[in-house]
Amino acid sequence: MNSKQYEIHQESTKPQRTNRQYQKVRLAVNIAVILAVAILFYLGIRPPRVEVNENYVKISGMYGVELRPVDIQRLELRDSIPEIQTRINGMDLFGFARRGIYEVEGLGRTRLISFSYGGPFIYMYTGNEWIIINFNNPAETENLYQQLKEIVENQ
């Protein structure tokens, strides 16, 4: 094989290697994106764990919050929520899981952690923001409300 033939042969294999490398990188990026979306979806549909005691109320998970019972200025149990005007930051997974900071009609900036369009909904006002939380199971929401009511009244 003369030197010109060898150069031509070398050049024809370079694009194949580059193309294979590009495909590998593209596959790795696609897998990473799919994993990230799956993790966010899983975290989004998982209800928060709520710890309530005389010293603090801790709502775990994405967009969770920790506050002192004395910081809860208003506590209410309502059957519905006003119209959501804007999602400022957060996620709405097809209506069955909403988490984040929303602009809610009549309330303003609101931290919403909701797993059902139906009530009841727990409303807490802290002076800075409203926090609205509910679970798919109404009994679970009502039980949490009773726990919160007991510690707020004892402050």
C-alpha positions in Angstrom: 0.0 0.0 0.0 1.5 3.3 -1.0 1.4 6.4 1.3 -1.6 8.1 -0.4 -3.8 5.0 -0.1 -2.8 4.7 3.6 -3.8 8.4 4.2 -7.1 7.9 2.5 -7.8 4.8 4.5 -6.9 6.7 7.7 -9.2 9.6 6.9 -12.2 7.3 6.1 -12.0 5.7 9.6 -11.8 9.0 11.5 -15.4 10.1 10.9 -16.7 6.6 12.0 -14.8 6.9 15.3 -16.1 10.5 15.9 -19.6 9.4 15.0 -19.4 6.4 17.5 -18.0 8.7 20.2 -20.8 11.2 19.5 -23.4 8.4 19.8 -22.0 7.2 23.1 -22.0 10.7 24.6 -25.6 11.2 23.3 -26.7 7.9 24.8 -25.1 8.9 28.2 -26.7 12.3 28.2 -30.1 10.7 27.3 -29.8 8.2 30.2 -28.8 10.9 32.6 -31.8 13.1 31.6 -34.2 10.2 31.9 -32.8 9.3 35.4 -33.1 12.9 36.5 -36.7 13.1 35.4 -37.6 9.8 37.0 -36.0 10.9 40.3 -37.9 14.2 40.3 -41.1 12.4 39.4 -40.6 10.0 42.3 -39.8 12.8 44.8 -42.8 14.8 43.5 -45.4 12.1 44.0 -44.1 11.0 47.4 -46.2 12.6 50.2 -44.1 14.6 52.7 -43.4 13.3 56.2 -44.8 15.8 58.7 -43.4 15.9 62.2 -45.4 17.8 64.8 -44.3 18.5 68.4 -44.4 21.4 70.9 -41.1 22.8 69.5 -41.6 22.6 65.7 -43.6 21.6 62.7 -41.4 20.0 60.1 -42.8 19.2 56.6 -40.1 17.2 54.8 -39.5 16.8 51.1 -39.4 19.1 48.2 -40.6 22.6 49.1 -40.9 21.5 52.7 -40.5 23.8 55.6 -39.7 23.9 59.3 -41.4 26.3 61.6 -42.2 26.9 65.3 -45.8 26.5 66.4 -45.7 30.0 67.7 -45.0 31.2 64.2 -48.4 29.9 63.0 -50.6 32.9 63.2 -53.7 31.4 61.6 -54.7 27.7 61.2 -57.8 26.7 59.3 -59.3 23.6 57.6 -61.1 24.4 54.4 -62.8 22.3 51.7 -61.2 23.9 48.7 -58.4 26.3 47.6 -58.8 29.5 45.7 -57.8 29.7 42.0 -54.1 29.3 41.4 -53.0 32.3 39.4 -49.3 31.5 38.7 -46.8 28.8 39.6 -43.7 30.8 40.7 -41.5 27.8 41.4 -42.5 24.2 41.7 -44.2 21.3 40.0 -47.7 20.1 39.1 -47.7 16.5 38.2 -50.8 16.2 36.2 -52.9 17.5 39.1 -52.3 14.6 41.5 -49.2 16.2 43.1 -48.6 19.9 43.3 -45.6 21.2 45.2 -44.0 24.6 45.2 -44.5 28.3 45.5 -47.7 29.6 43.8 -49.5 32.8 43.5 -53.0 32.1 44.9 -56.0 34.3 44.4 -56.7 36.2 47.7 -53.7 34.8 49.5 -50.7 35.9 47.5 -47.5 34.0 47.7 -48.4 30.5 49.0 -46.4 27.3 49.6 -48.6 24.5 48.2 -48.1 20.9 49.0 -51.1 19.1 47.7 -51.9 15.5 46.7 -55.6 15.9 45.9 -57.8 18.5 44.1 -60.5 17.7 46.7 -60.5 18.8 50.3 -59.9 19.2 53.0 -56.9 21.5 52.9 -54.9 22.8 55.9 -54.2 26.5 55.7 -51.4 27.9 57.9 -50.4 31.5 57.9 -46.9 32.4 59.2 -46.8 36.1 58.6 -44.6 35.7 55.6 -46.6 33.2 53.6 -49.5 30.9 53.5 -48.8 27.2 53.6 -51.5 24.9 52.2 -51.1 21.1 52.6 -53.3 18.1 52.0 -53.1 14.4 51.4 -54.9 12.1 49.1 -56.6 10.5 52.1 -58.9 13.1 53.7 -58.6 11.4 57.1 -54.9 11.8 57.1 -55.3 15.6 56.4 -57.9 15.9 59.2 -55.6 14.0 61.6 -52.7 16.3 60.9 -55.0 19.4 61.3 -56.0 18.1 64.8 -52.4 17.7 65.8 -51.5 21.2 64.5 -54.5 22.7 66.2 -53.6 21.1 69.6 -50.0 22.5 69.6 -51.0 25.9 68.2 -53.7 26.3 70.9 -51.2 25.4 73.6 -48.7 28.1 72.6 
